Amino acid sequence: MRIALAQISAGTEPPANLALVEDYTNRAADADAQLVLFPEATQCRFGVPLGPVAEPLDGSWASGVRAIAERAGIVVVVGMFTPADDGRVANTLVAAGRGVDAHYHKIHLYDAFGFTESRTVAPGFEPVMITVDGVGVGLTTCYDIRFPELYVELAQRGALLTTVHASWGSGPGKLEQWTLLARARALDTTGFVAAVDQAYPGDEIAATGPTGVGGSLVVSPTGEVLASAGADPELLVVDIDLDKARHARDTIAVLRNRSAFAHASKAESRA
């Protein structure tokens, strides 16, 4: 399976960011990728009010993404903001193309490192997996990566690849944590992890919130970094061998062993 990670630097104007989506999607399709991943907050970067830019899933921006995916003949997964019922917004991934039409609302909100995402963003509650050419692909967003149980759940549902779409906060050690967490989630699931981040926008914009550090990467089921990006905008195209995930699950067997432990614990609690 050939995948592409579009490490872009989103601005504050959704139409301009949609043009970036079209450009990088076309480049990914020209490279024969089946799936192209864009960061969290591609519709509009963090650091500005999100309410005015949030649109429903049938609005013009998400519809534009679907049209781009349809024209290119590729599955596109991209971060945007949608209105929530309580006046906040949802931090949403939209997946479209090649028969895929799905969305995921970020479950774990970034109330950490002095930033309180939950003030303006409402959480999601349901893990989401899509199927791309017969392959299960789990969807996650940014801070989700610190919660391994979500990744295990997606793997148990059949995901061989899990994607992470981020606008990672900068700071001492943050890039190293991003890389380590992606490798850890691959080991937790014995599956591939493709983690795409916003490019580093420069110190002035970075000071306004979590706006990306770059460092997008693809990790193998045994924790090996197969490819990684620098800090600047880049399209990373990577071939992944899904049989390696199947083999890792048979030989390392952490998912099977986890299920056996859970079954034994339930049996003991009933005794």
NUTIVEX-918334 format. One record per residue (C-alpha): residue number from 0; x negated, y negated, z negated; residue in one letter. Coordinates in Angstrom, 1 decimal. Example, Ala and Ser with C-alpha at 12.3 -4.5 7.8 and 13.67 -1.06 7.14 Angstrom:
BEGIN
pos / px / py / pz / code
0 / -12.3 / 4.5 / -7.8 / A
1 / -13.7 / 1.1 / -7.1 / S
END
This chain:
BEGIN
pos / px / py / pz / code
0 / 0.0 / 0.0 / 0.0 / M
1 / -1.4 / -3.4 / 0.9 / R
2 / -0.5 / -6.3 / -1.4 / I
3 / -1.3 / -10.0 / -1.4 / A
4 / -1.7 / -12.4 / -4.3 / L
5 / -1.1 / -16.0 / -3.4 / A
6 / -3.1 / -18.0 / -6.0 / Q
7 / -1.7 / -21.5 / -5.2 / I
8 / -1.7 / -24.8 / -7.0 / S
9 / 2.0 / -25.8 / -7.2 / A
10 / 2.9 / -29.5 / -7.5 / G
11 / 6.1 / -31.2 / -8.8 / T
12 / 8.0 / -31.3 / -5.5 / E
13 / 10.0 / -28.1 / -4.8 / P
14 / 10.1 / -28.7 / -1.0 / P
15 / 6.4 / -29.0 / -0.8 / A
16 / 6.0 / -25.9 / -2.9 / N
17 / 8.4 / -24.0 / -0.6 / L
18 / 6.2 / -25.0 / 2.3 / A
19 / 3.2 / -23.4 / 0.4 / L
20 / 5.3 / -20.2 / 0.0 / V
21 / 5.9 / -20.1 / 3.7 / E
22 / 2.3 / -20.7 / 4.6 / D
23 / 0.9 / -18.1 / 2.3 / Y
24 / 3.7 / -15.6 / 3.1 / T
25 / 2.9 / -15.9 / 6.8 / N
26 / -0.8 / -15.4 / 6.1 / R
27 / 0.0 / -12.3 / 4.0 / A
28 / 2.2 / -10.9 / 6.8 / A
29 / -0.6 / -11.6 / 9.3 / D
30 / -2.9 / -9.5 / 7.1 / A
31 / -0.3 / -6.6 / 7.2 / D
32 / 0.6 / -6.9 / 3.5 / A
33 / 3.9 / -5.3 / 2.5 / Q
34 / 4.2 / -7.4 / -0.6 / L
35 / 3.1 / -11.0 / -1.5 / V
36 / 3.1 / -12.3 / -5.0 / L
37 / 3.3 / -15.9 / -6.1 / F
38 / 2.8 / -17.4 / -9.5 / P
39 / 5.3 / -18.4 / -12.2 / E
40 / 6.5 / -21.9 / -11.7 / A
41 / 5.8 / -22.0 / -8.0 / T
42 / 9.0 / -24.0 / -7.5 / Q
43 / 7.6 / -26.7 / -9.8 / C
44 / 4.6 / -26.7 / -12.1 / R
45 / 4.9 / -27.1 / -15.8 / F
46 / 4.2 / -30.4 / -17.5 / G
47 / 7.3 / -32.2 / -16.1 / V
48 / 11.1 / -31.9 / -17.1 / P
49 / 12.4 / -28.6 / -15.7 / L
50 / 16.1 / -29.2 / -15.9 / G
51 / 16.3 / -31.5 / -12.9 / P
52 / 14.5 / -29.0 / -10.6 / V
53 / 16.4 / -25.8 / -11.7 / A
54 / 18.7 / -24.4 / -9.1 / E
55 / 21.0 / -21.4 / -9.0 / P
56 / 20.0 / -18.2 / -7.3 / L
57 / 22.2 / -19.1 / -4.3 / D
58 / 20.8 / -22.6 / -4.1 / G
59 / 18.6 / -24.0 / -1.4 / S
60 / 15.2 / -23.2 / -2.8 / W
61 / 15.9 / -19.5 / -3.5 / A
62 / 17.7 / -19.2 / -0.2 / S
63 / 14.6 / -20.7 / 1.5 / G
64 / 12.5 / -18.0 / -0.1 / V
65 / 14.8 / -15.3 / 1.3 / R
66 / 14.7 / -16.8 / 4.7 / A
67 / 10.9 / -17.0 / 4.6 / I
68 / 10.7 / -13.3 / 3.6 / A
69 / 13.2 / -12.3 / 6.3 / E
70 / 11.3 / -14.1 / 9.0 / R
71 / 7.9 / -12.7 / 7.9 / A
72 / 9.2 / -9.1 / 7.3 / G
73 / 7.5 / -8.9 / 3.9 / I
74 / 8.7 / -8.7 / 0.3 / V
75 / 8.1 / -12.0 / -1.5 / V
76 / 8.2 / -12.4 / -5.3 / V
77 / 8.0 / -16.0 / -6.5 / V
78 / 8.6 / -17.9 / -9.7 / G
79 / 11.3 / -20.6 / -10.0 / M
80 / 13.7 / -22.1 / -12.6 / F
81 / 17.4 / -21.4 / -12.7 / T
82 / 20.1 / -23.0 / -15.0 / P
83 / 20.9 / -21.2 / -18.2 / A
84 / 24.3 / -21.1 / -19.9 / D
85 / 23.2 / -23.1 / -22.9 / D
86 / 21.8 / -26.1 / -21.1 / G
87 / 18.2 / -24.8 / -21.0 / R
88 / 16.7 / -23.2 / -17.9 / V
89 / 15.6 / -19.6 / -17.2 / A
90 / 12.1 / -18.9 / -16.1 / N
91 / 13.0 / -16.7 / -13.1 / T
92 / 11.3 / -14.5 / -10.6 / L
93 / 13.1 / -14.1 / -7.2 / V
94 / 12.2 / -11.0 / -5.1 / A
95 / 13.4 / -10.9 / -1.5 / A
96 / 12.7 / -9.3 / 1.8 / G
97 / 12.8 / -5.8 / 3.5 / R
98 / 16.1 / -4.9 / 1.8 / G
99 / 15.0 / -6.3 / -1.7 / V
100 / 17.2 / -8.9 / -3.3 / D
101 / 16.6 / -9.1 / -7.1 / A
102 / 15.6 / -11.5 / -9.9 / H
103 / 14.0 / -11.2 / -13.3 / Y
104 / 14.4 / -13.7 / -16.2 / H
105 / 11.2 / -13.9 / -18.3 / K
106 / 11.8 / -12.1 / -21.6 / I
107 / 8.9 / -13.3 / -23.8 / H
108 / 8.7 / -17.0 / -24.1 / L
109 / 5.4 / -18.9 / -24.6 / Y
110 / 5.8 / -20.2 / -28.1 / D
111 / 2.1 / -20.1 / -28.8 / A
112 / -1.1 / -22.2 / -28.6 / F
113 / 0.9 / -25.4 / -29.5 / G
114 / 3.4 / -25.0 / -26.6 / F
115 / 7.1 / -24.2 / -27.3 / T
116 / 8.6 / -22.9 / -24.1 / E
117 / 11.8 / -21.9 / -25.9 / S
118 / 12.8 / -25.5 / -26.4 / R
119 / 13.7 / -25.8 / -22.7 / T
120 / 13.7 / -22.2 / -21.5 / V
121 / 16.2 / -19.5 / -22.4 / A
122 / 14.9 / -15.9 / -22.6 / P
123 / 15.9 / -13.0 / -20.5 / G
124 / 16.7 / -9.6 / -21.9 / F
125 / 16.5 / -6.9 / -19.2 / E
126 / 13.4 / -5.4 / -17.6 / P
127 / 13.6 / -5.3 / -13.8 / V
128 / 12.0 / -3.0 / -11.3 / M
129 / 12.3 / -3.3 / -7.5 / I
130 / 11.5 / -0.7 / -4.8 / T
131 / 9.2 / -1.7 / -2.0 / V
132 / 8.9 / 0.9 / 0.8 / D
133 / 9.9 / 3.6 / -1.7 / G
134 / 7.5 / 2.5 / -4.4 / V
135 / 8.7 / 1.3 / -7.8 / G
136 / 7.3 / -2.2 / -8.7 / V
137 / 7.9 / -3.7 / -12.2 / G
138 / 8.2 / -7.4 / -12.5 / L
139 / 6.8 / -9.4 / -15.5 / T
140 / 6.0 / -13.1 / -16.2 / T
141 / 2.9 / -14.6 / -17.9 / C
142 / 3.3 / -14.3 / -21.7 / Y
143 / 5.0 / -10.9 / -21.2 / D
144 / 1.5 / -9.5 / -20.6 / I
145 / 0.8 / -9.7 / -24.4 / R
146 / 3.7 / -7.2 / -25.0 / F
147 / 2.7 / -3.7 / -23.9 / P
148 / 6.1 / -2.1 / -24.7 / E
149 / 7.6 / -3.9 / -21.7 / L
150 / 5.0 / -2.4 / -19.4 / Y
151 / 5.4 / 1.1 / -20.8 / V
152 / 9.2 / 0.8 / -20.3 / E
153 / 8.7 / -0.2 / -16.6 / L
154 / 6.3 / 2.7 / -16.1 / A
155 / 8.7 / 5.1 / -17.7 / Q
156 / 11.3 / 3.9 / -15.3 / R
157 / 9.0 / 4.9 / -12.4 / G
158 / 6.9 / 1.7 / -11.7 / A
159 / 3.5 / 2.7 / -10.2 / L
160 / 2.6 / -1.0 / -9.8 / L
161 / 3.5 / -3.8 / -12.2 / T
162 / 3.2 / -7.4 / -11.2 / T
163 / 2.4 / -10.4 / -13.5 / V
164 / 3.3 / -13.9 / -12.3 / H
165 / 1.6 / -16.5 / -14.4 / A
166 / 0.9 / -20.2 / -15.0 / S
167 / -1.7 / -19.4 / -17.7 / W
168 / -2.7 / -22.0 / -20.2 / G
169 / -6.3 / -23.1 / -20.1 / S
170 / -8.6 / -23.3 / -23.1 / G
171 / -11.6 / -21.5 / -24.7 / P
172 / -11.5 / -17.8 / -24.0 / G
173 / -8.2 / -17.9 / -22.2 / K
174 / -9.4 / -16.7 / -18.8 / L
175 / -11.2 / -13.8 / -20.5 / E
176 / -8.0 / -12.9 / -22.4 / Q
177 / -6.0 / -12.9 / -19.2 / W
178 / -8.4 / -10.5 / -17.5 / T
179 / -8.6 / -8.2 / -20.6 / L
180 / -4.8 / -8.1 / -21.0 / L
181 / -4.3 / -7.2 / -17.3 / A
182 / -6.8 / -4.3 / -17.7 / R
183 / -5.2 / -3.2 / -21.0 / A
184 / -1.7 / -3.1 / -19.4 / R
185 / -3.0 / -1.0 / -16.6 / A
186 / -4.5 / 1.5 / -19.1 / L
187 / -1.3 / 1.5 / -21.1 / D
188 / 0.7 / 2.5 / -18.1 / T
189 / -1.9 / 4.4 / -16.0 / T
190 / -0.6 / 2.3 / -13.1 / G
191 / -1.8 / -0.6 / -11.0 / F
192 / -1.4 / -4.2 / -12.3 / V
193 / -1.4 / -7.1 / -9.9 / A
194 / -1.7 / -10.4 / -11.9 / A
195 / -1.3 / -13.6 / -9.9 / V
196 / -2.0 / -17.0 / -11.6 / D
197 / -1.8 / -20.6 / -10.6 / Q
198 / -5.1 / -22.0 / -9.4 / A
199 / -6.8 / -24.4 / -11.9 / Y
200 / -5.4 / -27.8 / -11.2 / P
201 / -8.1 / -29.9 / -12.8 / G
202 / -8.5 / -31.2 / -16.3 / D
203 / -5.9 / -34.0 / -16.1 / E
204 / -3.0 / -31.8 / -15.1 / I
205 / -4.2 / -28.9 / -17.3 / A
206 / -3.8 / -31.2 / -20.3 / A
207 / 0.0 / -31.5 / -19.7 / T
208 / 0.8 / -27.8 / -20.3 / G
209 / 0.1 / -24.2 / -19.1 / P
210 / -0.7 / -24.9 / -15.5 / T
211 / -3.0 / -22.1 / -14.5 / G
212 / -6.7 / -21.1 / -14.7 / V
213 / -7.0 / -19.0 / -11.6 / G
214 / -8.6 / -15.6 / -12.0 / G
215 / -5.8 / -13.6 / -10.2 / S
216 / -6.8 / -9.9 / -10.1 / L
217 / -5.7 / -6.4 / -9.2 / V
218 / -6.5 / -3.6 / -11.7 / V
219 / -6.6 / 0.1 / -11.1 / S
220 / -4.8 / 2.7 / -13.3 / P
221 / -8.1 / 3.4 / -15.1 / T
222 / -8.7 / -0.3 / -15.9 / G
223 / -11.2 / -1.1 / -13.1 / E
224 / -10.9 / -4.6 / -11.6 / V
225 / -10.5 / -3.9 / -7.8 / L
226 / -10.5 / -7.6 / -6.8 / A
227 / -10.4 / -11.0 / -8.4 / S
228 / -10.1 / -14.6 / -7.4 / A
229 / -12.0 / -17.7 / -8.6 / G
230 / -10.4 / -20.9 / -9.9 / A
231 / -9.4 / -22.4 / -6.6 / D
232 / -6.4 / -21.6 / -4.3 / P
233 / -6.9 / -18.3 / -2.5 / E
234 / -5.0 / -15.5 / -0.8 / L
235 / -6.2 / -12.2 / -2.2 / L
236 / -5.4 / -9.2 / -0.1 / V
237 / -5.9 / -5.7 / -1.6 / V
238 / -5.2 / -2.1 / -0.6 / D
239 / -4.1 / 0.1 / -3.5 / I
240 / -4.0 / 3.9 / -3.4 / D
241 / -0.8 / 4.9 / -5.2 / L
242 / -1.9 / 8.5 / -5.3 / D
243 / -4.5 / 7.3 / -7.8 / K
244 / -1.7 / 6.2 / -10.2 / A
245 / 0.1 / 9.5 / -9.8 / R
246 / -3.2 / 11.4 / -10.4 / H
247 / -4.0 / 9.2 / -13.5 / A
248 / -0.6 / 9.9 / -15.0 / R
249 / -1.1 / 13.7 / -14.5 / D
250 / -4.7 / 13.7 / -16.0 / T
251 / -4.7 / 11.0 / -18.6 / I
252 / -1.0 / 11.6 / -19.5 / A
253 / -0.6 / 8.8 / -22.0 / V
254 / 3.0 / 8.3 / -20.9 / L
255 / 3.9 / 12.0 / -21.3 / R
256 / 2.1 / 12.1 / -24.6 / N
257 / 3.9 / 9.0 / -25.8 / R
258 / 7.3 / 10.5 / -24.9 / S
259 / 6.4 / 13.7 / -26.8 / A
260 / 5.4 / 11.7 / -29.9 / F
261 / 8.7 / 9.7 / -29.7 / A
262 / 10.7 / 13.0 / -29.4 / H
263 / 8.8 / 14.5 / -32.4 / A
264 / 9.4 / 11.3 / -34.5 / S
265 / 13.1 / 11.4 / -33.7 / K
266 / 13.3 / 15.1 / -34.6 / A
267 / 11.5 / 14.5 / -37.9 / E
268 / 13.8 / 11.6 / -38.8 / S
269 / 16.8 / 13.9 / -38.3 / R
270 / 15.4 / 16.7 / -40.4 / A
END
